[in-house]
């Protein structure tokens, strides 16, 4: 452990006067920079004992709860520039003497957080006095949480923890609960943020301290938190505190029925393709393998390595559009139109730009807000925007199949094809048997009722001639015919006998 590391120990406390002095005495003082007690309106002499021990004290004027106490202590660590924060309970339930071993992996850079676990050593928790009902409950809840989150922790419910303040600054812990499920929520945030968690064994101490946790409510709260995260990963729910994942490249949707696969099937090999609103590059890569030339257009270059043949910067919300449709056989606009400030203006501009290339087709897709799951959520009073899916936070418009068709038909497009697309189950449950089965079921239901069971809408549209182009063509035709008529008169005049001849 670095000798110049700044470590602060946070002691959240409520009525801990009886145990605080022994807890403080057991804390190894080497390399500990500061110890701060966060008092949650104790009704005993906790504050007086802490001050007598020389501790820094933060006193709430109203009860903030177990989680609220931690938030203030962590914010203190972040604000005052500490490198690491150790959470040690003032009631002595967790062994302070283990602190150096727990801090070491974080201080050496091997982990972003260390959790002291009472379950790593088989039988240790029960030998340390953990009641059987708590042991069983701990194991059951941990199993459920691991299954829902895809983790392999030995327990989620120990309050002995070490965090790097750099890790705390990357997660919105201030949005977490003020009660006991705070501990589970902060683990979830660390997992979602891709931060490294390590567990180390700690001894189990159970004395005559008062337990203030309502077991049934706590179990409901932690399971609900994990279910919400799972729903958010499926784009069915959104909670800001779980919006922790770093940006990632969009997954490929070409190996199962999707809008991308439908678009690929409808683009002939060797085509010139305009990719409007570039994505992760998977479609462009496959088009390149088929001999197509793909030009992308977006407001900024792709952040990751792109498979595009060319890229042009342009804002799709501006008029006129920075599009040269004469150079393309087709345009692809997958899951983009719903993000525009005015989709109507875009399709009008596209129609005018297509005057030089009336044969161009536009392959376009969007979400179906009438999808059965959305309807059920509305029935339950839920309308949750999220990071992805039909209710993406960045969406400006929502469409049904009927309103999507109307958007193009009323703007002067001929709808060549419009169909429903199943939900991307392989992205949610894997591209195995279950994912394929769900796709097949969803596809069969779409054939029965596209408006109810389609997750997305895919359309192929083609611009009709505009009034301007029809007028120009009519005027050109009139001029051509007038010129032809004039030529015919001239020809007849030249063929008639000269006046007075003979």
C-alpha positions, 0 to 999 in steps of 0.5 A: 500500500502506498505510504502517501495514499489518502485514506478516510474511514467513514463510520456511519453511526446511530446510537453507537455510544456503547460500541464506538470506543472499542471499534475505534480502538481496533482500527489500525491507525497506520496510514489512516489519514482521517476518521469521520463519524457520520451521526444519524441523529443518535439519541444516546451519547454517540457524538460526545463519545466520538468527540472525546476520541478525537474523531471528526463528526458530521451531524445530521439535523434529521434522520437520513437513514443507512444509505443517506449516511453513507452518501454524506460520508462518500461525498466528504471523501470525494470533496476533500480529495481522498484516494480511498474511503473505507466503510466501517460500522460503528457498532463493531459488527465488522472487524476493524483489524482487517482494514489493511488487508481490505484496503491493499487491493484498492491501493495497489490498483488491482480493484476499484472496490473491495467487499468484505465477505462472511461467506467466502470461508465455508461455515465461518458465518454460522460459527461467528454467530450469524442466525440461521434465518439470516444465513439462509436469507443471505444465501437465497438473496445472493443467488437471486441477485447473481442470476439477475445481474450475471455476477458471481459474488459470495454475498451482497449484504456485507457492510464492510467495504472499501471504495476508490473515490475515483470509482465513486466519481464514476457512478451516481451513488447520490441517486441511491436509496436512503435505506438498507438497499443502498448497499445492493444498489451501489454494487449494481452501479459498480457492475454496470460501470465495468468497475473491478470488484474483489471480495476478501474474507472477514470474520463474522461478529454477532453480539447483542447489537440491535438489528434495525433491518426489516427483513421482508422489506429489505428482500423485496427492495434488493430483488426489485432493484435487480429486476429493474436493472434487468428490465432496463437492459431489455429497454423496458424500463429506465432509471437514471441511477442505473445509467452507468454503462460506458459507451459501447459499439452497437451489437450486430443485428445481421445474424437474426431477423431484424431491420438490418437483415431486411435492409441487407436482403433488399440491396443488390450486390454492387449498389451505391448506398448512402447510409444516413445516420451511421451506426456501428458499421456492421451493415457497411462491412457486410455491404462491402463484402458484397461489392457495394460502396457505402457513403455515411453521413452524420453530424460527427465521424464515427467514434470507432473504426468504421467500415464506410468507404467514405464519410461526410459530415452533415446535420440531418435537422438542417435544410437543405439536406447535405445529400447528393442522391444522384450518386446513390442507388438507395439510401438506408436510414435505420432507427434514425428518423425518430431522432430528428427534430422534424421528420416531416421536414426531412422527408420533404427535403429528401423528396426534393433532393431525389428530383435528380434521381427519381429511381432511388429507394429509401430503406427506413425503420423505426420503433412501433409504439403500439407494440404489445409490451408498450400497451401493457405498460400504459395499462399499468400506468408506466411510460418509461423512456430508456437508453435503447428501444422503442422509448429511447431517451433521444426520440422525438417522435413515436410511430405506429405502422399506420402513422409511419405509412402516413408520414411518407404517403402524405409527403409524396412517397410511394410505399413499396413495402411496410412490415413488422419486425420482431423484438431483438430477443437474441440481444436480450437472451442470447442467440441460442435456442431460446432466442430463436424460439422467441423470434419464431413466436414473435414472427408468427404473431406479427403475421396475425396482427402486425400493429400489435406484435411488431417491435419495429417497422421496416419500410421501403419507399420511393419518391413520387415526382414532385409538382415542381418536377411534373411542371418542369417536365410538362413545360419541357414536353410542351416546348419540345412539341412546339419546336417539333410543330414549328419544324414540321411547318418549316418542312412543309413550307420548304417542300411547297412550290414557289409562288408564281412558278410555272 
